[in-house]
Amino acid sequence: METIVTGKDTEVKFGQGLPTVIIAERINPTGRKKLAEELQDGKLDILREDARKQTEAGGNIIDINVGAVSVDEVEMLPRAVEAVMEETNQPVCLDSANPEALKAALKVYPYKALINSVNGEEKLMKNLLPIAAETGSAIICLTMDEEGIPESVEKRLEIAEKIIKRAESLGIGLEDLVFDALVMTNATNSEYARITIETQRRLVKEYGVSITGGYSNISYGMPNRNLLNIQFISMGIMNGLAAPITDPLIPGLIQAMKAADFLAGRDPYGMNYLSFYRK
């Protein structure tokens, strides 16, 4: 099973057994004061620079989030998509739960996008899954619902099954459902990394779906966050992670992912690993 998203003259495939791809996360105003201020002023200079730099660093899909205070997402998200398309041919991930903003952005994006994200909450499934169905987009599915993020693997799997059934009723195939097993801060509960890994392993075993996740979340509150992020992504790749949401500019990340793909049997004979070092 392959999940496919596209950009201008670009097709990105990911899934079980395929090389890992990066959903590049930097275009997000959360915790980035200058980017938030630019978006509030209607400017897109930092956004354009992020799109270029992340593509050059090895980002395969460019996540776009314009959700800052006083920013009109319905107006700004399509503008941001157009700006990113001018800087890179890589596919985009539309990071918004606003149905009208998503519809506006998808109108200006003539390729197959990834939507980020839906969860098991009834209102979101009702509002967002039909958009994915109507536009042929792939969509990230969070294993949480109205009650929040479950502490148990079993509850997360129950929510995943609920989303799958609703998506199937709308004609959305499993290949277009990308599951986020939810990465939580391990400093607050030493079981969180294990729960995430076990959840994604079960999702892969039972449904064969593509797995994503905000893998940088694991390291909040700890020193040398880059080290923890790289280690956790490598662990995830060995356990079904197909497309982490992370920063491709982290030093050493791309090398670690190439190595993990090779060791996980997702890079036959190490051809991608060798090609990377020959460059």
Secondary structure, 3 states (H helix, E strand, C coil): CCEEEEECCEEEEECCCCCCCCEECCCCCCCCHHHHHHHHCCCCHHHHHHHHHHHHHCCCEEEECCCCCCCCHHHHHHHHHHHHHHHCCCCEEEECCCHHHHHHHHHHCCCCCEEEEECCCHHHHHHHHHHHHHHCCEEEEECCECCECCCCHHHHHHHHHHHHHHHHHCCCCHHHEEEECCCCCCCCCCCHHHHHHHHHHHHHHHHCCEEEEEHHHHHCCCCCHHHHHHHHHHHHHCCCEEEEEECCCCCCHHHHHHHHHHHCCCCHHHHHHHHHHHC
